[in-house]
Amino acid sequence: MKKTLSNIWQITKKDLLEFSRDHIRLMTFIIMPIFMMILTGFIFPSQSSLKNVPIGIADLDKKETSQKIIDAIQEISMSDSYRAFNIKMYKDIETIKEGIKKQDINGGLVIPTDFSSNILSNQQTTLIIVEDQSSPQISGLITQVFEKLIDNFSQQLSIQKVETILVAYNQTRSPKISPRAIVQPLLSKIEGLIPGNPNYFEFVAPGIMAQIVMTAVLTGLAASVSREKEQGTLDGILISPISRLAIILGKALSQSIRGLVQGIIVMLLVVFIFNVTIHGNLLLVILLLLLGIFSFVGLGILVSAFTSEQETATQLLFMFQFPMLFLSGVFFPIQQMPEFMQKISHLIPLTYAVEALRKVMVLGAGIADVKSELIILLAFGTITLSISVPLFRKMITR
Amino acid sequence: MENIIEVKNLTKKFRDFIAVDSISFNVKKGEILGFLGPNGAGKSTTIRMLTTLTRPTSGTAIINGFDIIKSPAEVRKHIGLVAEKIILYDHLTANENLQFFGRLFNLSKELIKERSDKWIRRLNMEEWGDKQVGIFSTGMKQRINIIRALLTEPDILFLDEPTLGLDPHTSRLIRDFITELNEKGITMVLTTHDMHEAEILSDRVAIIDQGKIIALDSADNLKKTIKGISNPTLEDVFLALTGKEVRDFTKKYTSSHRGHWRGPKITRVR
């Protein structure tokens, strides 16, 4: 037992030493997670991405009330000091559509000619929101903002009107009726588990951590074994009296250490550069990363047992990794997927690692809250390992 | 003399291709057995089976009293291997490589150091011990590679084309070293395509072709079997026994598919 452990460590130490001498591999090892984080962090759209978005307004009414709407739009800012919109005035809906076609603007609003007169004469008015269908994400955001704004305006107007009616109806009645309560009898309030509003970044960070750790173990292990097969150095190890188990576990350990280090690099980046707060226990996060690694080691060994060339191994794994990335909910919530895809998602251990990490990091969940994920990851690892280790032993001396 | 290796009906099939076809032979303690044969004849597969790296389809071998199938771990303690591919890590220094492989055999650091220093000096590599192997020439790598195989002071050393691609100086150095080790009592199984090398080093020569041993005797005795050529060389013996066609692993497939395909004749240079 003690001998096996020391043999495992000899293999691990050698692998890590070899790795640390390879400057190119070392560089990609550190730079890759940084790239991943920066790209996913900045490319995906969020509310704060509305910055100086050009929009067109056609004010056909040109009265005081319509100017108020324009001013309000002008004032909107999502974050920092940036204005959300950069307003350009157009003369009618046709010119706005032309503007969108040329991509001068990403959306527009038409205030009709009878806008203020309708308000005065208590008639309904329709404001037209022109959407830019070429970029659904941005136009979705613009539409949302416009609708909210028009809603607010409409409420304010009705409050004023109700107030006038109330005055005429009965002023002495007590307790006094609030016009606001008549216009909007129901209110909603959002209460989260943690203070503040989590952004997309907080959603994606745990996923990326889990994914990077998985890639490191899966590709790293298979590549490392097949590289040694290819170069012939594996024969040098196989000819020594150490057990096959020690060889594969030593290799798995060195890859796990690398995976964990990469996971921690991502975590540090997330915390210090992208200002994500980790709400749960840090040790639990690391335990989850370790279990995520454990759940993939078996698969890594399986692939390395069957492939004799490094290139085959990497290609084979890439084929699985790419769909896995999307199916496991790293970038998009699984709940959005069609049902049969959700079923596939639940066959992938990464899904559970991502879910559990998200619960702990974003919602501050404790170990009891992620119990089922822990058990599934543990079971997945144990099953794949118990299949792959004997197979590896058999395949290695064909 | 006592047999240190006894091979009994050793066979290896890869799907329907028979790489080694029920071969039996013995290696005497302290001898150098030259193992000759055309490419794809089954030399390397035989060595891989004897060194426990490949599992035989049937048959077995007893090495130093241990069965290669029943107790491979024991066999491994008594053998050293210099394979076709150099077993060293490019990113580690020569000494780190030697320490790593030595430690796998549970030798103490001091013992590994003592043994490797001795042979590094013998093979003129003193200045290179702490340099990464990646910068070495093939000849330098092969010298360290041989030291690696010797760390355990094995009783038997398997050498698969140890001088392949080396310059004449290094080849000579390595041949002298092989003789020296043999004089100290190490039994060797040596494959080579260099007939001259086989002749000067081997006590006996085995010629293997299409997975079968077709001759096994001392070089002198083998030469006596050749009639019609005055002063025949080992090369003459080899060509007479294996035929003069180029025979390769791939060609076997080609010939079986195309019926009567015949390879180009070798022009013999004397």
HADDOCK unambig.tbl for C-alpha pairs under 7 A between the chains (distance, minus, plus):
assign (segid A and resid 7 and name CA) (segid B and resid 104 and name CA) 6.64 0.50 0.50
assign (segid A and resid 18 and name CA) (segid B and resid 91 and name CA) 5.44 0.50 0.50
assign (segid A and resid 18 and name CA) (segid B and resid 92 and name CA) 6.21 0.50 0.50
assign (segid A and resid 21 and name CA) (segid B and resid 91 and name CA) 5.96 0.50 0.50
assign (segid A and resid 22 and name CA) (segid B and resid 91 and name CA) 6.91 0.50 0.50
assign (segid A and resid 231 and name CA) (segid B and resid 85 and name CA) 6.84 0.50 0.50
assign (segid A and resid 232 and name CA) (segid B and resid 85 and name CA) 5.53 0.50 0.50
assign (segid A and resid 232 and name CA) (segid B and resid 86 and name CA) 6.83 0.50 0.50
assign (segid A and resid 232 and name CA) (segid B and resid 87 and name CA) 5.98 0.50 0.50
assign (segid A and resid 233 and name CA) (segid B and resid 87 and name CA) 4.50 0.50 0.50
assign (segid A and resid 233 and name CA) (segid B and resid 88 and name CA) 6.13 0.50 0.50
assign (segid A and resid 235 and name CA) (segid B and resid 53 and name CA) 6.95 0.50 0.50
assign (segid A and resid 236 and name CA) (segid B and resid 87 and name CA) 5.80 0.50 0.50
assign (segid A and resid 238 and name CA) (segid B and resid 53 and name CA) 6.85 0.50 0.50
assign (segid A and resid 239 and name CA) (segid B and resid 51 and name CA) 6.90 0.50 0.50
assign (segid A and resid 239 and name CA) (segid B and resid 53 and name CA) 6.81 0.50 0.50
assign (segid A and resid 239 and name CA) (segid B and resid 76 and name CA) 5.82 0.50 0.50
assign (segid A and resid 240 and name CA) (segid B and resid 76 and name CA) 5.89 0.50 0.50
assign (segid A and resid 240 and name CA) (segid B and resid 104 and name CA) 6.16 0.50 0.50
assign (segid A and resid 240 and name CA) (segid B and resid 105 and name CA) 5.95 0.50 0.50
assign (segid A and resid 241 and name CA) (segid B and resid 73 and name CA) 5.11 0.50 0.50
assign (segid A and resid 241 and name CA) (segid B and resid 76 and name CA) 5.84 0.50 0.50
assign (segid A and resid 241 and name CA) (segid B and resid 77 and name CA) 6.50 0.50 0.50
assign (segid A and resid 241 and name CA) (segid B and resid 105 and name CA) 6.31 0.50 0.50
assign (segid A and resid 242 and name CA) (segid B and resid 104 and name CA) 6.45 0.50 0.50
assign (segid A and resid 397 and name CA) (segid B and resid 53 and name CA) 5.44 0.50 0.50
assign (segid A and resid 397 and name CA) (segid B and resid 54 and name CA) 4.83 0.50 0.50
assign (segid A and resid 397 and name CA) (segid B and resid 55 and name CA) 5.89 0.50 0.50
assign (segid A and resid 398 and name CA) (segid B and resid 54 and name CA) 5.29 0.50 0.50
assign (segid A and resid 398 and name CA) (segid B and resid 55 and name CA) 5.65 0.50 0.50
